[in-house]
Amino acid sequence: MSEGHHTLELIWKGLNILAFLGIVYYFGKKPISEAFNRYFHGLTEKLIGSEEELSEAQEELKRAKESLQDAQRRYEEQLKISQQTAQSIKEEEQKKAQEIANRIREKAREVIDIELKKAKEELLRYGAERAYQLSAELLKERFKDEKVQTAYIEKSLKNLEAKR
């Protein structure tokens, strides 16, 4: 009997559990179902929100990459323009410097020519003075001799008679 009693007790316990589960199912089906649905919808909404954020982030990344490429292109264009401008300015300044150097050379040639002309004139003047001094000294030296004085006077008189 102990086995029968034990079996009967198990049957009643099983029925009690089934009745409890039936009651829980009857009264809890709707709230539990709603709770699971809310949980599932919450997960689904979070997943959809995450996918939307990922999509927005990818779009933002795409726009940022395009913006970066555009900025790099503009940078390279500006760099090229700057290099061309710098090259043209450099060439222009070199031309100006060459023109200035040519003008300076021309002025220097003019100054050198003027100074050379002055030096030649000075040298001629000095040469003429020196020649005059030497000839005057030589004449004074020669005129100390009476024969030279006499010959000079005779020649001068002949020239005067010829002119008359």
Sequence and secondary structure as in RCSB ss.txt:
>XXXX:A:sequence
MSEGHHTLELIWKGLNILAFLGIVYYFGKKPISEAFNRYFHGLTEKLIGSEEELSEAQEELKRAKESLQDAQRRY
EEQLKISQQTAQSIKEEEQKKAQEIANRIREKAREVIDIELKKAKEELLRYGAERAYQLSAELLKERFKDEKVQT
AYIEKSLKNLEAKR
>XXXX:A:secstr
 HHHHHHHHHHHHHHHHHHHHHHHHHHHHHHHHHHHHHHHHHHHHHHHHHHHHHHHHHHHHHHHHHHHHHHHHHH
HHHHHHHHHHHHHHHHHHHHHHHHHHHHHHHHHHHHHHHHHHHHHHHHHHHHHHHHHHHHHHHHHHHHTSHHHHH
HHHHHHHHHHHHH 
